[in-house]
Amino acid sequence: MTVSAVLDALTSKKGAMLLAPAILLVGTALAIGQQNQAPAAQPAPSAQSAAPTAPAAAPSARPTVVAEGSLSPGQRQEVEALIKDYLLKNPEVLMEAQNALEAKMDKIQAERTAVAIRQNAAEIFRPATSPVVGNAKGDVTVIEFFDYNCPYCRKAFSEVVQLVDKDKQVKLILKEFPILSKGSEEASKVALAAKLQGKYWEMHRALNENQGQTNEATALRIAEKLGLDMARLKKDMASPEVKREIDETRALAMKLGIQGTPHFLVGDRVIPGAPENLLEQIKKHVAEVRKEGCKVC
């Protein structure tokens, strides 16, 4: 395998995490190779030369790293052998590099999200039409982006219910973000149409508790059981208001860099996904926002 092949492998999607230590090793190996190169022999002074010559410039203490193309086949083989030997003897270096890169990427994403939240604060915390559950004038706002066919959203739903039932000062804003299937979008339209009849929370709860795939047919059956006006519901499903809510949520998610569900904002704090201790994390952030305030809410 040549150095080019090594770098190609490392810069693939899976190999990106391994790039840093490999580059470090390549540079080190090349530097060592340069340091180990013997200086060219100097001609002996001529016996006829009487005049003293100026002292030769001292060699640079910093080794020169040469480009790959200037390496001989033997040098390339030596570099490859050094890299392979080092990684086999120290595989933990790759894990350390991966962890460091993931931590750096998480920090960068958090900084980008913080900026996006500030830039879109009014749309996030004071939406015109998004469904609101709990205390509409609550002191802490929790936002959830979700999809009715997302198993993690269904898993998180019970904990969201506990939060709203036990903390009467929380304002929950639900953002219909159907990204998994056509059926998800159909279910969102039914739920938002039910909102126009004052039955959103009941519909939302039933859809999250539904077992199996959720689509228009299953959502309409649920709506009928809840006693909604079905003729009006079907008409409202196609209304500009329902379409606008879904479109605006998608646009907002793109601005915030949200690509999956569920995704929670607690004030200006972020919880991606549905961790095992979701309720604990939400409560912790709620307490922090109450104590420290939200700079952008």
C-alpha positions in Angstrom: 0.0 0.0 0.0 1.4 3.4 -0.9 1.1 6.6 1.1 -1.6 7.8 -1.3 -3.6 4.7 -0.6 -3.2 5.2 3.1 -4.5 8.7 2.9 -7.4 7.8 0.6 -8.5 5.2 3.1 -8.2 7.6 6.0 -10.2 10.3 4.3 -13.1 8.1 3.5 -16.3 8.5 5.5 -15.3 6.0 8.2 -11.6 6.7 8.1 -11.9 10.4 8.7 -11.6 9.9 12.4 -8.2 8.3 11.9 -6.7 11.0 9.8 -5.0 13.1 12.5 -2.8 10.4 14.1 -1.8 9.1 10.7 -0.7 12.5 9.4 1.2 13.0 12.6 3.0 9.7 12.1 3.7 10.4 8.4 5.2 13.8 9.3 7.3 12.2 12.1 8.5 9.4 9.9 9.5 11.8 7.2 11.3 14.1 9.6 13.2 11.1 11.1 14.1 10.1 7.6 15.5 13.5 6.9 17.4 13.6 10.1 18.9 10.2 9.4 20.2 11.2 6.0 24.0 11.4 6.0 25.4 14.7 4.9 27.2 14.8 1.6 31.0 14.3 1.9 32.9 17.6 1.7 36.0 17.7 -0.5 39.3 17.8 1.3 41.0 21.2 1.3 43.6 21.7 -1.4 47.1 21.8 -0.2 47.7 24.8 -2.5 44.8 26.8 -0.9 46.4 29.2 1.5 43.5 31.6 2.1 41.1 30.6 5.0 37.6 29.9 3.9 34.4 31.1 5.6 32.9 28.6 8.0 30.1 26.6 6.6 26.6 27.6 7.8 25.4 25.5 10.7 22.8 22.9 9.7 19.2 23.8 10.5 18.0 22.2 13.7 14.5 21.8 12.1 14.3 18.8 9.8 12.9 19.4 6.3 9.8 17.3 5.6 9.7 16.4 1.9 6.7 15.9 -0.2 5.5 12.3 -0.9 6.6 12.5 -4.6 10.2 13.1 -3.7 10.4 9.9 -1.6 12.2 6.9 -3.0 10.3 3.5 -3.1 12.5 2.4 -0.1 11.6 5.5 1.9 7.9 5.1 1.2 8.0 1.5 2.4 9.8 2.6 5.5 7.2 5.3 6.3 4.3 2.8 5.7 6.0 0.2 7.9 6.5 2.8 10.7 2.8 3.9 10.5 1.6 0.3 10.6 3.9 -0.7 13.4 3.0 2.3 15.5 -0.8 1.9 15.1 -0.7 -1.9 15.8 1.3 -1.3 19.0 -0.8 1.8 20.0 -4.4 1.3 18.7 -5.7 3.5 21.6 -4.3 6.5 19.7 -7.0 6.1 17.1 -9.7 6.0 19.8 -8.2 9.1 21.5 -8.2 10.9 18.2 -11.8 9.9 17.5 -13.0 11.0 20.9 -11.2 14.3 20.6 -12.6 14.9 17.1 -16.1 14.0 18.2 -15.8 16.4 21.2 -14.6 19.2 18.9 -17.4 18.6 16.4 -20.0 18.6 19.2 -18.6 21.9 20.5 -18.7 23.4 17.0 -22.3 22.2 16.5 -23.3 23.6 19.9 -21.9 27.0 19.0 -23.6 27.0 15.6 -26.9 26.0 17.2 -26.6 28.8 19.8 -26.1 31.3 17.1 -29.1 29.9 15.1 -31.3 30.0 18.2 -30.5 33.7 18.8 -31.1 34.5 15.2 -34.5 32.7 15.1 -35.7 33.3 18.7 -39.0 34.8 17.9 -39.9 32.0 15.6 -38.8 29.4 18.1 -40.2 30.7 21.3 -43.2 32.8 20.1 -44.6 31.0 17.1 -47.9 32.2 15.7 -49.5 28.8 15.0 -47.5 26.0 16.6 -49.5 23.9 19.1 -48.8 24.8 22.7 -49.5 22.5 25.7 -49.2 23.1 29.4 -48.9 26.7 30.7 -49.1 29.1 27.7 -47.6 31.7 30.0 -45.1 29.4 31.7 -41.7 30.6 32.8 -39.7 28.0 30.9 -40.3 27.0 27.3 -39.6 23.4 26.1 -39.8 22.8 22.3 -39.9 19.3 20.8 -39.4 18.5 17.1 -41.0 15.1 16.4 -42.3 12.6 13.9 -45.3 10.3 14.6 -43.5 7.3 13.1 -40.3 7.8 15.1 -40.0 5.1 17.7 -37.8 7.3 19.9 -40.4 10.0 19.8 -43.0 7.5 21.1 -40.6 6.4 23.8 -40.0 10.0 24.8 -43.7 10.9 24.8 -44.4 9.4 28.3 -41.6 11.4 29.8 -42.9 14.6 28.1 -46.4 13.9 29.6 -44.8 13.5 33.0 -43.1 16.8 32.6 -46.2 18.7 31.7 -48.4 17.0 34.3 -46.0 17.6 37.2 -44.5 21.0 36.3 -47.4 23.5 35.8 -45.0 26.3 34.9 -43.6 24.7 31.7 -44.8 25.8 28.3 -44.5 23.0 25.8 -44.4 23.9 22.1 -44.8 20.9 19.7 -43.2 21.2 16.3 -44.6 18.8 13.7 -41.5 17.6 11.8 -42.6 14.7 9.6 -39.4 13.5 8.0 -39.6 9.7 8.0 -42.4 8.9 5.5 -45.4 10.1 3.6 -47.5 8.6 6.3 -45.8 10.8 8.9 -46.8 14.0 7.0 -50.4 12.7 6.6 -50.6 12.1 10.3 -49.2 15.6 11.0 -51.9 17.1 8.8 -54.6 15.2 10.7 -53.2 16.4 14.0 -52.9 20.0 13.0 -56.4 19.9 11.5 -57.6 18.5 14.9 -56.0 21.5 16.5 -58.5 23.7 14.7 -61.3 21.9 16.5 -59.6 22.2 19.9 -58.5 18.5 20.0 -54.8 18.7 19.3 -53.5 17.3 22.6 -55.9 14.4 22.5 -55.0 13.6 18.9 -51.3 14.0 19.6 -51.5 11.6 22.6 -53.4 9.0 20.6 -51.0 9.1 17.6 -48.0 8.6 19.9 -49.7 5.7 21.6 -50.7 4.1 18.3 -48.9 0.8 17.7 -47.5 0.2 14.2 -47.2 2.4 11.2 -49.1 5.7 11.3 -50.5 7.3 8.2 -53.7 9.1 7.1 -55.9 6.0 7.4 -54.9 5.3 11.0 -54.9 8.9 12.0 -58.5 9.4 10.6 -59.7 6.3 12.5 -58.3 7.8 15.7 -59.9 11.2 14.9 -63.3 9.5 14.4 -63.0 7.7 17.7 -62.2 11.1 19.4 -65.5 12.5 18.0 -64.1 15.1 15.6 -66.1 16.5 12.8 -64.7 14.4 10.0 -65.9 16.5 7.1 -64.4 19.6 8.6 -61.2 17.7 9.5 -60.6 16.5 6.0 -61.1 20.0 4.6 -58.8 21.5 7.2 -56.1 19.0 6.4 -55.7 20.6 3.0 -55.8 24.2 4.4 -53.0 26.7 3.9 -52.6 27.1 7.6 -51.8 23.4 8.1 -49.4 23.4 5.2 -47.7 26.5 6.4 -47.1 25.1 9.9 -45.3 22.0 8.5 -43.3 24.0 5.9 -42.2 26.6 8.5 -41.2 23.9 10.9 -39.1 22.2 8.3 -37.4 25.5 7.4 -36.7 26.2 11.1 -35.2 22.8 11.6 -32.9 23.4 8.6 -31.8 26.7 10.2 -31.1 25.0 13.5 -29.3 22.1 11.8 -31.9 19.5 13.1 -31.8 16.4 11.0 -33.5 13.8 13.3 -36.2 13.3 15.8 -36.9 13.8 18.6 -35.0 17.0 19.2 -35.6 19.1 22.3 -34.8 22.7 23.2 -35.2 23.7 26.8 -34.8 27.5 26.6 -31.5 27.8 24.9 -30.3 24.4 25.9 -30.3 21.5 23.5 -31.1 17.8 23.9 -30.8 15.8 20.7 -32.5 12.4 20.6 -34.1 10.5 23.4 -31.4 9.5 25.9 -32.3 7.0 28.7 -32.4 9.8 31.2 -34.4 12.2 29.1 -36.8 13.4 31.8 -33.9 13.9 34.1 -32.0 16.0 31.6 -35.1 18.1 30.8 -35.7 18.8 34.4 -32.1 19.7 35.0 -32.2 22.2 32.1 -35.6 23.6 33.2 -34.1 24.3 36.7 -31.0 25.9 35.2 -33.2 28.2 33.0 -35.3 29.2 36.0 -32.2 30.0 38.0 -29.9 31.6 35.3 -32.5 32.7 32.8 -32.6 32.3 29.0 -30.6 34.9 27.1 -32.6 34.6 23.9 -36.1 33.4 25.0 
